[in-house]
Amino acid sequence: MTQVKEGDTVRIHYTGTLADGTTFDSSDGRDPLEFTVGSGQIIPGLDKAMPGMSQGESKKVEVPAAEAYGDRVEEARQTVPRSSIPDNIPLEIGTRLQMQTPQGQAVPVSVAEVTDEQVVLDANHPLAGQDLTFDVEVVEVKAA
């Protein structure tokens, strides 16, 4: 049976969970996730676990935060005056918004804190700082 190697295109079914067992993502009910191993299309810790697996094989992969979405970075939080945000923008905690850098690059952020005077926007990935666990099944291997 063909074993996965770097450069192969694979299709996997997966369920990702947090340390407390909460599922944060799953391919259940969807087409398998397809990517090229070693290409950087998925988080590094999961990508590194693929070589050596075979079609039909399943395994549990523990991915530390540093190999997933990285550690939370305090510098990725920005406080802005509440008055600078238009009234039609929802400001509930956790709301996902998009900011633009001075160079015009779009940056996804979430509302982290809200007071009468200011809003704290967080550009960290929602899963930053968290160790992740994936139950993975290799559905198909297309050799490079």
BABA-270819 format. One record per atom (N, C-alpha, C, O): z, x, y; residue in one letter. Coordinates in steps of 0.05 Angstrom, whole numbers, padded with zeros to 5 digits, always signed. Each point is the difference from the previous one (the first is absolute). Layout:
N
ZXYa...
This chain:
144
+00000+00017-00023m+00000-00017+00023m+00000+00018+00025m+00014+00020+00001m-00029-00028+00019t-00003+00016+00024t+00026+00000+00016t+00012-00021+00006t-00003+00045+00001q+00024+00003+00017q-00009+00002+00029q-00021+00012+00006q+00037-00023+00011v-00006+00001+00029v+00003+00029+00010v+00019+00014-00007v-00039-00006+00023k+00002+00026+00013k-00008-00003+00029k-00012-00020+00008k+00019+00040+00008e-00007-00002+00029e-00030-00003+00003e-00016+00012-00013e+00009-00030+00032g-00028-00006+00005g-00010-00025-00014g-00021-00012+00007g+00035+00003-00028d-00007-00024-00015d+00006-00024+00018d+00018+00000+00016d-00033-00021-00020t+00006-00026+00013t+00015-00016-00021t-00010-00004-00023t+00033-00007+00031v+00016-00016-00018v+00005-00027+00012v-00002-00004+00024v+00007-00015-00042r+00008-00027+00008r+00027-00004-00013r+00003+00003-00025r+00017-00011+00041i+00027-00004-00011i+00011-00027+00009i-00006-00010+00021i+00023-00001-00038h+00018-00021+00008h+00027+00013+00005h+00007+00019-00014h+00007-00030+00034y+00026+00012+00007y+00019-00021+00012y-00009-00021+00009y+00034+00028-00011t+00021-00015+00014t+00018+00021+00013t+00010+00018-00014t-00007-00019+00040g+00017+00018+00015g+00027-00013+00007g+00000-00022+00010g+00022+00036-00016t+00026-00011+00006t+00017+00020+00016t-00005+00024-00001t+00024-00035+00015l+00019+00017+00015l+00024+00006-00018l+00002-00010-00022l+00016+00027+00032a+00024+00008-00015a+00017-00024-00009a+00012+00001-00021a-00012-00023+00037d+00016-00023-00007d-00014-00019-00019d+00010-00022-00007d-00035+00029-00002g-00015-00016-00018g-00019-00020+00013g-00016-00013-00014g+00016+00012+00041t-00018-00018+00014t-00029+00009-00002t-00005+00023+00004t-00013-00041-00012t-00028+00006-00001t-00012+00000+00028t+00003-00020+00014t-00016+00042-00006f-00012+00001+00027f-00031-00003-00002f-00012-00007+00020f+00001+00012-00043d-00029-00004-00003d-00007-00001-00030d+00014+00012-00016d-00035-00026+00010s-00009-00002-00028s-00029-00008-00001s-00010-00015+00018s-00004+00024-00038s-00028-00008-00004s-00001-00026-00018s-00021-00009-00006s+00044-00001-00001d+00002-00024-00017d-00016-00023+00013d+00005-00007+00023d-00024-00004-00038g-00016-00022+00011g-00024+00009+00016g-00014-00016+00011g+00010+00042-00009r-00022+00012+00016r-00016+00019-00018r+00008+00006-00023r-00031+00003+00033d-00015+00020-00014d+00017+00026-00001d+00016+00004+00018d-00021+00013-00038p+00015+00025+00000p-00008+00017+00025p-00021-00003+00011p+00040+00020-00004l-00005+00019+00022l-00018+00022-00010l+00005+00012-00021l-00026-00006+00036e-00019+00021-00008e+00001+00022+00021e+00000-00005+00024e+00002+00030-00034f+00001+00023+00018f-00009+00025-00015f-00001+00000-00025f-00005+00021+00040t-00008+00026-00012t+00025+00018+00000t+00012+00005+00021t-00004+00004-00044v+00024+00016-00003v-00003+00026+00015v-00021+00014-00002v+00041-00008+00018g+00000+00025+00015g-00014-00001+00027g-00002+00020+00014g-00007-00044-00006s-00016-00003+00024s+00017-00007+00024s-00009-00001+00023s+00035-00005-00027g+00018-00008+00022g-00003-00029+00007g+00010-00008+00021g-00022-00009-00038q-00003-00028+00006q+00026-00016-00005q+00003-00022+00011q+00015+00033-00026i+00026-00013-00005i+00022+00019+00006i-00005+00024+00006i+00030-00033-00007i+00023+00018+00006i+00000+00024-00019i-00006-00003-00024i+00014+00027+00034p-00001+00024-00016p+00015-00001-00027p-00010+00009-00020p+00034-00021+00020g+00016+00000-00024g-00013-00016-00023g+00003+00008-00023g-00016-00029+00030l-00014-00016-00021l-00026+00014-00008l-00006+00000-00024l-00008+00011+00043d-00024+00014-00006d+00005+00023-00019d-00016+00004-00019d+00037+00011+00023k+00007+00023-00017k+00008-00008-00028k-00002+00016-00019k+00010-00041+00015a+00009-00009-00026a-00023-00009-00018a+00004-00004-00024a-00028+00002+00035m-00022-00011-00015m-00013+00019-00020m-00006-00008-00023m+00001+00034+00030p-00012+00018-00020p+00015+00001-00026p+00025+00002+00000p-00040-00004-00022g+00012+00001-00026g+00004-00027-00013g+00004-00003-00024g-00004-00018+00041m+00002-00027-00011m-00026-00008-00013m-00021+00011+00007m+00021-00031-00025s-00024-00009-00013s-00003-00030+00005s+00019-00014+00007s-00044+00005-00011q-00006-00029+00003q+00019-00015-00018q+00002+00006-00024q+00010-00027+00034g+00018-00017-00015g+00029+00009+00000g+00018-00014-00008g-00013+00038+00018e+00027+00011+00001e+00015-00011+00024e-00011-00005+00021e+00037+00001-00026s+00018-00010+00022s+00023+00020+00002s+00008+00012-00019s+00002-00010+00044k+00025+00016+00004k+00013-00007+00026k-00012-00013+00017k+00037+00021-00015k+00016-00004+00024k-00001+00026+00016k+00004+00021-00011k-00010-00023+00037v-00003+00023+00017v+00021-00002+00022v-00001-00019+00016v+00019+00038-00014e+00020+00002+00021e-00012+00017+00023e-00008+00023-00005e+00006-00034+00029v-00012+00014+00022v+00021+00003+00023v+00008-00020+00012v+00001+00045-00007p+00019+00003+00022p-00013-00005+00027p-00025+00002+00003p+00041-00010+00017a-00011-00007+00027a-00019+00021+00010a-00021-00007+00012a+00027+00033-00016a-00017+00021+00011a-00028+00000-00013a-00019+00010+00013a+00017-00021-00037e-00026-00002-00013e-00013-00027+00002e-00021-00006-00011e+00034-00012+00027a-00010-00027+00005a-00009-00003+00029a-00021+00009+00007a+00038-00021+00009y-00007-00004+00028y+00016+00018+00019y+00001-00005+00024y+00013+00025-00036g+00014+00019+00016g+00027-00010+00009g+00008-00023-00005g+00007+00040+00018d+00026-00007+00011d-00003-00016+00026d-00021+00002+00013d+00041-00018-00006r-00001-00014+00026r+00003+00021+00021r+00016+00019-00002r-00031-00021+00024v-00001+00019+00022v+00010-00015+00025v-00013-00019+00009v+00035+00028+00002e+00011-00013+00024e-00020+00001+00023e-00001-00019+00017e-00015+00040-00015e-00019+00002+00022e-00022-00021-00002e-00015-00004+00020e+00012-00010-00042a-00020-00021-00004a+00010-00026+00012a-00015-00020+00000a+00039+00019+00010r+00011-00024+00013r-00003+00004+00030r+00006+00021+00011r-00014-00042+00003q-00005+00001+00028q+00013-00025+00014q-00005-00022-00009q+00020+00027+00030t+00012-00021+00015t-00018-00006+00024t-00008+00018+00015t+00001-00044-00012v-00017-00008+00023v+00014-00023+00015v+00015-00015-00012v-00020+00013+00038p+00012-00022+00014p-00011-00026-00010p-00024-00003-00005p+00042-00017+00001r-00009-00026-00010r-00021-00012+00019r-00018-00014-00009r+00021+00019+00035s-00018-00011+00020s-00029+00010-00003s-00018-00012+00010s+00015+00035-00025s-00027+00011-00003s-00015-00013-00023s-00024+00006-00005s+00037-00024-00010i-00013-00013-00023i-00006-00029+00008i+00017-00014+00009i-00043+00007-00011p-00007-00028+00008p+00016-00021-00014p+00009+00003-00023p-00004-00025+00037d+00017-00022-00010d-00011-00012-00026d+00015-00012-00015d-00041+00013+00010n-00012-00012-00023n+00003+00017-00026n-00009-00009-00021n+00020+00032+00024i+00004+00018-00024i+00027-00007-00013i+00020+00002+00014i-00020-00009-00040p+00026-00006-00013p+00017+00025-00003p-00010+00022-00007p+00035-00025+00012l+00018+00024-00001l+00023-00004-00020l+00022+00010+00005l-00027-00024-00027e+00020-00002-00021e+00002+00027-00015e-00020+00014-00003e+00044-00007-00005i+00004+00025-00015i-00018+00000-00025i-00001-00020-00014i-00013+00042+00010g-00018+00003-00023g-00029-00008+00006g-00018+00006-00016g+00013-00019+00039t-00027-00008+00006t-00018+00025+00003t+00008+00020+00013t-00031-00020-00026r-00019+00022+00001r-00018-00004+00024r-00012-00021+00003r+00010+00042+00013l-00018+00001+00024l-00017+00024-00001l+00003+00017-00018l-00020-00014+00037q-00017+00023+00002q+00001+00011+00029q-00004-00015+00019q+00009+00041-00016m+00000+00013+00026m-00024+00018+00001m-00013+00005-00020m+00007+00004+00044q-00021+00020+00004q+00012+00025+00012q+00016-00001+00019q-00025+00024-00029t+00008+00026+00011t-00015+00003+00026t-00020-00014+00005t+00028+00033+00012p-00016+00006+00025p-00029+00007-00006p-00017-00003+00017p+00012+00013-00042q-00027+00007-00008q-00015-00023-00012q-00024+00002-00007q+00037-00026+00006g-00014-00024-00009g+00003-00005-00030g-00012-00019-00010g+00027+00036-00004q+00004-00004-00029q+00019-00022-00006q+00022-00002+00013q-00029-00016-00031a+00018-00022-00008a+00022+00010-00018a-00005+00015-00018a+00030-00024+00024v+00023+00008-00016v+00015-00025-00008v+00010-00015+00018v-00007+00009-00044p+00016-00023-00008p+00030+00006+00004p+00009+00022-00006p+00005-00042+00017v+00029+00003+00005v+00013-00026-00009v-00013-00021-00004v+00039+00022+00001s+00016-00025-00005s+00022-00001+00020s+00010+00020+00010s-00002-00045-00003v+00021-00004+00019v+00026+00006-00015v+00007-00013-00020v+00009+00033+00031a+00024+00008-00013a+00025-00011+00013a+00020-00006-00013a-00021+00004+00040e+00023-00010+00015e-00010-00015+00024e-00021+00008+00011e+00036-00028-00002v-00008-00015+00024v+00025-00006+00016v+00020-00011-00011v-00020+00018+00037t+00021-00009+00018t-00013-00013+00024t-00025-00003+00001t+00041-00007+00018d-00012-00013+00023d-00016+00020+00017d-00019-00008+00014d+00026+00034-00016e-00014+00020+00017e-00021+00016-00014e-00019+00010+00012e+00022-00006-00039q-00018+00019-00013q-00007-00009-00029q+00014-00017-00012q-00035+00029+00002v-00009-00004-00028v-00004+00027-00012v-00012+00018+00012v+00023-00015-00037v-00005+00025-00014v-00021-00005-00021v+00002-00018-00017v-00024+00034+00019l-00023-00002-00019l+00001+00024-00018l+00005+00022+00008l-00009-00027-00034d+00002+00021-00020d-00027+00004-00014d-00011-00018-00012d+00001+00042+00014a-00026+00007-00012a+00003+00012-00028a-00020+00007-00012a+00044-00004+00002n+00004+00009-00027n-00013-00021-00019n+00001-00024+00005n-00012+00033-00027h-00009-00018-00021h+00024-00016-00009h+00022+00011-00002h-00026-00037-00005p+00023-00016-00009p+00015+00011-00024p+00023-00006-00004p-00037+00022-00013l+00012+00011-00023l+00009+00029+00003l+00008+00013-00019l-00010-00002+00044a+00008+00027+00005a+00030+00003-00006a+00016-00018+00005a-00009+00041-00017g+00028+00006-00006g+00009-00013-00026g+00024+00003-00008g-00041-00016-00007q+00008-00014-00024q-00013+00013-00025q-00024+00006+00000q+00041-00002-00021d-00011+00009-00025d-00012-00024-00014d+00011-00022+00002d-00034+00025-00015l-00015-00022-00012l-00003+00004-00030l-00001+00023-00009l-00001-00044-00005t-00006+00001-00029t-00024-00017-00005t-00002-00023+00010t-00016+00033-00026f-00024-00014-00008f-00002-00003-00030f+00003+00020-00014f-00008-00044+00005d-00008-00004-00028d-00030-00001+00001d-00012-00018+00012d-00001+00037-00026v-00029+00003+00002v-00013-00003-00027v+00011+00010-00020v-00034-00023+00019e-00016-00002-00024e-00029+00008+00007e-00012-00011+00019e+00002+00031-00033v-00028+00009+00005v-00019-00020-00014v+00001-00002-00025v-00017-00012+00040v-00018-00020-00011v-00027+00013-00007v-00012-00008-00020v+00003+00027+00037e-00026+00012-00005e-00001+00028+00012e+00013+00006+00020e-00027+00012-00034v-00004+00027+00010v-00030+00005+00001v-00014-00002-00020v+00004+00009+00043k-00028+00008+00004k-00001+00029+00005k+00008+00009+00022k-00017+00007-00041a+00001+00029+00003a-00018+00009+00023a-00021-00011+00006a+00031+00032+00007a-00014+00011+00024a-00027+00013-00009a-00014+00010+00017a
